[in-house]
Amino acid sequence: MPTNTLYNLSELASTNQNNGIVECYVYSHVREKFASIAVLCANLESMQADNFSLESFLGFFEDHAKFRGSVDKAYEIAVYALFDSLVAEMNATVSLSIDKNTLSLLREFEDFSRLVLGCDIRHPTIQQPARLFRVGTANANDAGLDMWANFGPAVQVKHLSLQPQAAVDICNGVRADQLVIVCKSCEMESIQSIIGQLGLGEKLRGIITENDLKRWYDKCFLPQYKESLGKRIVASMIQEMKLEFPLSDTEIFNRFFKERNYDQMILTDDWGISDQKT
């Protein structure tokens, strides 16, 4: 599409009526973008654990202009894969029990307790694997919750430099008893000082920087851990990438293009895109 031409909706609709070229142009651009994500996922699936590089994974998003808007999500995926894999590999468990002095109340509300807590009169104590969970792929608010753990803390991930006031906004914005902040770089002392001044110190369990992540990642891919932790982390990253970027599934796009006959259309001249221009 010529950059010097201003198309209004009526002109685009008129141009599109004959053969759907406008739709094909738009969807082809989308397919071209997510095809690169598909290649990244394929590379992750084919690589050996000892070939993985956190810097290369994040660099893919940082070095390509069309993916820089997703670097926060890529960083979140890397954090989640590491955290959940370590917790799972440690076989950590979480226990929940009902106070024996409240068994009469448990009997009265046993259906509630069974549905909400998982406990009942016969099982006043339960044990389950410790896990972390990503809230979802939508990021409507930078101060929103990114991950939560069934053993206590909420986790907020920020790839961009985290300023002290931003840390305070996160602490105030996330409703959780304890919070862990993960960031690329931060002024740790000033952030902790401001949080302490506002009485939020008890809520903040700790701040993790990219240096911490790199150190932990390096350990996970050492010879003694790469076949267990390393493979678990890579598998988790692949799964989360596919959930985060579902349009990277080339089969879905190919089927859609065939249904619309876009695969029969050659985009040239003003409507050409990078992989079809001659």
Secondary structure, DSSP 8 states (H G I E B T S, - for coil): --TT----HHHHHHHHHHH-HHHHHHHHHHHHHHHHHHHHHHHHHHS-GGG--HHHHHHHHHH-GGGGGGHHHHHHHHHHHHHHHHHHHTT-EEEEE--GGGHHHHHHTHHHIIIIIS--SS-SEEEEE--EEE--S--S-TTS--EEETTS-EEEEE-S-B-HHHHHHHHHHS--S-EEEEESSB-HHHHHHHHHHTT-TTTEEEEEEHHHHHHHHHHHTSTTTIIIIIHHHHHHHHHHHHHH-GGG-HHHHHHHHHHTTGGG----GGG--TTT--
